[in-house]
Amino acid sequence: MSRSAGAHGERRPTVGEVTVTADGLPRWLHPVVRAADTVAPEQLSAFLPPASGRGRQSAVLVLFGEGRSGPELLLMERAGTLRSHAGQPAFPGGALDPEDGDPATSGPLRAALREAEEETGLDPAGVQVFGVLPKLYIPVSGFVVTPVLGWWHRPTPVGAVDLAETARVFTVPVADLTDPANRATSVHPSGHTGPAFTVGGALVWGFTAGVIDRILHFAGWERPWDQARRLPLDWRA
């Protein structure tokens, strides 16, 4: 697939109505569809939205495409100058805006596509939303996050739209994510541990790595890897 690096001019998001459908997906994505239909929230994370309903609603786009090396995922790397999570790879996404609509229905779908367009420059018209994972919680920021699953059926060039927020946009082959040599356990200074991936010239950890890890597991793509391999996180975490 064609990719372009560097900044784009400012664009106005063009997200309209969003339909969730698994029709016409490539066969290799079928295990992800089945996983999304059957996985329980507690199977994805120990951190679930508070029963009180508190938390800022947000969404991320977990976007699968197919490149020269086969199936791949779209990721972005946050700018190193940001006050929080500087330099950390992540899915495109962010908080819901009022115009996105109801957080309990289609709001997260529109927010995920809108944020992806704002951050990477992709054309939402080329993305087919085929599933939604249960809402998860990030305690450190108070975000309630809906992972929205997409198939990039008509790829468009992408790159960092605002270099003050995004250092780069890149794709990672699923084969690299499942390669045991690229897997490890991250160790936060607080002592918290979690899955990590050394791919695309970056260390993917935290919420993003956790979602990827669970998708690989429940889609049946996970290969045995050395969970005793530890990678300490630096002070920016």
C-alpha positions in Angstrom: 0.0 0.0 0.0 1.1 3.5 -0.7 2.2 5.5 2.3 3.5 9.1 2.6 5.5 10.6 5.5 5.5 14.2 6.6 2.9 16.8 7.5 -0.4 17.4 5.7 -2.2 20.7 5.4 -5.2 21.2 7.7 -8.2 19.1 6.7 -11.8 19.2 7.7 -13.0 15.8 8.9 -15.6 14.2 6.6 -17.1 11.5 8.8 -20.8 10.9 8.3 -23.0 8.0 9.2 -21.1 4.8 10.1 -22.4 1.3 9.4 -20.9 -1.7 11.2 -20.7 -4.7 8.8 -18.4 -7.7 8.3 -19.6 -8.3 4.7 -16.9 -8.6 2.2 -14.0 -8.9 4.6 -10.9 -10.9 3.6 -10.9 -14.4 5.1 -7.9 -13.7 7.3 -10.0 -11.1 9.3 -12.8 -13.6 10.1 -11.1 -14.8 13.4 -11.0 -11.1 14.5 -14.7 -10.8 13.8 -15.5 -13.9 15.8 -13.3 -12.7 18.7 -15.1 -9.3 18.8 -18.5 -11.0 18.8 -17.6 -13.3 21.7 -15.0 -11.7 24.0 -16.1 -10.5 27.4 -14.8 -7.2 28.8 -12.9 -8.9 31.7 -11.1 -11.1 29.1 -9.6 -8.0 27.6 -8.4 -6.1 30.6 -8.5 -5.9 34.4 -9.3 -2.2 34.0 -13.0 -1.7 33.2 -15.1 1.4 33.2 -16.3 2.4 36.7 -19.8 1.3 37.7 -20.5 5.0 38.5 -20.3 5.8 34.9 -17.6 8.3 35.5 -14.8 8.7 32.9 -14.2 10.7 29.7 -15.6 8.9 26.7 -13.1 8.2 23.9 -12.4 5.8 21.0 -9.5 4.4 19.1 -9.4 3.0 15.6 -7.8 -0.5 15.4 -7.2 -0.4 11.6 -6.2 -3.5 9.7 -4.9 -3.2 6.2 -3.0 -5.5 3.8 0.4 -4.4 2.6 3.5 -5.9 0.9 4.2 -8.0 3.9 0.6 -9.2 4.3 -1.9 -8.1 7.0 -0.8 -5.1 9.0 -2.0 -2.6 11.7 -1.9 1.2 11.5 -0.1 2.9 14.4 1.1 6.4 15.2 3.9 7.7 17.5 3.1 10.6 19.8 5.4 13.6 19.7 8.3 13.5 22.1 7.5 17.0 23.4 4.1 16.1 24.8 3.6 16.2 28.6 2.1 12.8 28.8 2.9 9.6 27.0 5.6 11.4 25.0 7.0 9.2 22.2 4.6 6.4 22.9 3.1 4.4 20.0 -0.7 4.3 19.9 -3.8 3.7 17.8 -5.3 6.8 16.3 -8.0 8.1 18.5 -9.2 10.5 21.1 -12.0 11.9 23.1 -15.6 12.1 21.8 -16.8 15.5 20.7 -20.5 16.5 21.1 -21.0 16.3 17.4 -20.0 12.6 17.4 -23.3 11.7 19.0 -24.4 9.3 21.7 -21.4 7.5 23.4 -23.7 4.5 24.0 -24.4 4.0 20.2 -22.6 5.5 17.2 -20.6 8.2 18.9 -17.4 6.1 19.4 -17.5 5.0 15.7 -17.6 8.5 14.4 -15.0 9.7 16.9 -12.6 6.9 16.0 -12.8 7.7 12.3 -12.7 11.5 12.8 -9.7 11.4 15.1 -7.9 9.0 12.7 -8.5 11.5 9.9 -7.3 14.4 12.0 -4.2 12.6 13.1 -3.1 10.6 10.1 -4.9 12.2 7.1 -6.5 8.9 6.1 -9.8 9.0 4.1 -12.6 7.6 6.3 -14.5 6.6 3.2 -11.8 3.9 2.6 -12.4 2.3 6.1 -15.1 -0.4 6.8 -16.0 -0.6 10.4 -16.6 -4.3 11.1 -16.7 -4.6 14.9 -16.4 -2.9 18.3 -14.7 -4.3 21.3 -16.0 -3.7 24.9 -15.3 -0.4 26.5 -12.0 -0.4 28.6 -10.6 2.0 31.1 -7.3 3.8 31.5 -7.1 4.7 35.2 -4.2 7.1 34.9 -6.1 9.4 32.6 -9.7 8.5 33.4 -10.6 7.7 29.8 -13.2 5.2 28.9 -12.0 3.8 25.6 -14.0 2.0 22.9 -11.7 0.1 20.5 -13.3 0.3 17.0 -12.2 -2.3 14.5 -11.7 -1.3 10.9 -10.7 -2.8 7.5 -8.7 -0.5 5.3 -10.3 -1.7 2.1 -9.2 1.5 0.1 -5.9 2.8 1.6 -4.9 6.4 1.2 -1.6 8.1 2.0 -1.1 8.8 5.6 1.4 10.9 7.7 1.7 13.1 10.8 -0.9 15.9 10.3 0.3 17.9 13.3 4.0 17.3 14.2 3.3 19.0 17.6 1.2 16.0 18.5 2.3 13.2 16.3 5.9 12.3 15.4 5.1 9.7 12.7 2.5 7.3 11.4 3.4 3.8 10.4 2.1 0.3 9.7 3.3 -2.9 11.4 2.9 -6.3 9.8 0.8 -8.7 11.9 3.6 -11.2 11.2 6.0 -9.0 13.1 3.5 -8.7 16.0 3.2 -12.4 16.3 6.9 -13.1 16.0 8.1 -14.3 19.5 11.4 -12.5 18.9 9.5 -9.1 19.0 7.5 -9.8 22.2 8.4 -9.0 25.8 6.9 -7.9 29.1 7.2 -4.2 29.8 8.0 -3.1 33.4 6.7 0.3 34.5 8.6 2.2 37.2 5.6 1.7 39.4 6.1 -2.1 39.1 3.1 -2.6 36.8 3.8 -5.1 34.0 2.1 -5.7 30.7 2.7 -7.0 27.1 5.0 -5.2 24.8 6.2 -5.4 21.2 9.4 -4.2 19.7 8.2 -3.5 16.1 8.5 -0.7 13.5 11.5 0.8 15.3 9.4 1.4 18.4 8.5 -0.2 21.7 4.7 -0.6 21.8 3.4 -1.0 25.3 0.5 0.1 27.7 -3.1 0.2 26.5 -2.2 -0.2 22.8 0.0 -3.3 23.4 -2.7 -4.7 25.7 -5.4 -4.5 23.0 -3.1 -6.0 20.4 -2.1 -8.8 22.7 -5.7 -9.8 23.4 -6.7 -9.6 19.7 -3.8 -11.9 18.8 -4.8 -14.3 21.5 -8.5 -14.5 20.9 -8.1 -14.5 17.1 -5.9 -17.6 17.5 -2.8 -15.8 16.0 -0.7 -15.7 19.1 2.5 -17.8 19.1 4.3 -18.9 22.3 6.7 -16.2 23.5 9.0 -15.6 26.4 7.0 -13.7 29.0 10.1 -13.7 31.3 11.8 -11.3 28.9 11.5 -7.9 30.6 11.9 -4.4 29.2 12.0 -1.6 31.7 10.2 1.7 30.7 12.0 5.0 31.0 11.0 8.0 33.1 8.8 9.5 30.3 6.2 6.7 31.0 
